[in-house]
């Protein structure tokens, strides 16, 4: 992997507060990587250290294999798009986009600047808007101007600090697709900061999940969803049900677990980690879409990891799917997500209805028990 940006043992402190701790990360040339995490987790600090707006307290930041700790922001081969775009209100669209080129030394000829600006406006689908004032544009159009201005100098890395946060939901979805297409067209490395998991998972080649200044896990969206390293990652990426228990016996093909509530669970050993042994306290995670609900117990697979009954407390219609909140006296509250297609042959489950519940042995993840005080449903 050719690395265009990298952290090596990077930490950042503000007095007694550590905003980033021992970061080690390589960002490949041409990839779309997202920093994902809640407010205060260190993702924006990490982005600003790449941009040169912040300097690491320890460690080294590399761009194209060169340590840039002492390189000022304006000399780094990166550009940044901010959450509120930071367009110049006294300049029209063409002048905003051309600003970066006009600051270069030597300044390109006027004709070249004009041609480059119009190439960028065509790229971001704003042909014909060059003489508009920025305050005459919609939020989505202003964001495109900010992107064109950031891309016109052909940076090696484009940094995006929650650029979609100010847009409404429909426009945000449209711009997610446009950003993906734009990144593929220009072939530039994009690094995005967001707290929106849907945004990160839908746009990125890889996602770096941050927690309290540290990297919790880096991987493709599919890896993070299917193989989270711990409960924090499983909790943050998608929805999960969490149950706590103890490993009673690790056998060749099966793992026997006794939940804290007393219910036995049998898993296939292929889903456990080799480091787990008898007596370990663990957390098991089950995605809502992996739960099987049925009115007739005969419709529950025989080799399920668990079989129980639960009362439906609430249901939410989501179009093609229905989300159910269920409650079992021993398991507590948990979520199930059912496709409407699965319910075409019978009416949907009703609130207060008692149903049989199960999930497959292969659908259950064994995680480290690092957040036992968390609720079941996330």
Secondary structure, DSSP 8 states (H G I E B T S, - for coil): --EEEEEEEEEEEETTEEEEEEEEEEEETT-EEEEE-STTSSHHHHHHHHHTSS--SEEEEEETTEE-TTS-GGGSSEEEE-TT----TTSBHHHHHHHHHHTSSS---HHHHHHHHHHHHHHTT-TT-TTSBGGGS-HHHHHHHHHHHHHTT--SEEEEESTTTTS-HHHHHHHHHHHHHHHHHH--EEEEEES-HHHHHHH-SEEEEEETTEEEEEE-HHHHHHS-SBHHHHHHSS--EEEEEEEEEE-SSEEEEEETTS-EEEEEGGGS-TT--TT-EEEEEE-GGGEEEESSGGGS-TTEEEEEEEEEEEEEE-SSEEEEEEEETTTEEEEEEEEGGGGTTS----TT-EEEEEEEGGG-EEEE---TTS-SB-
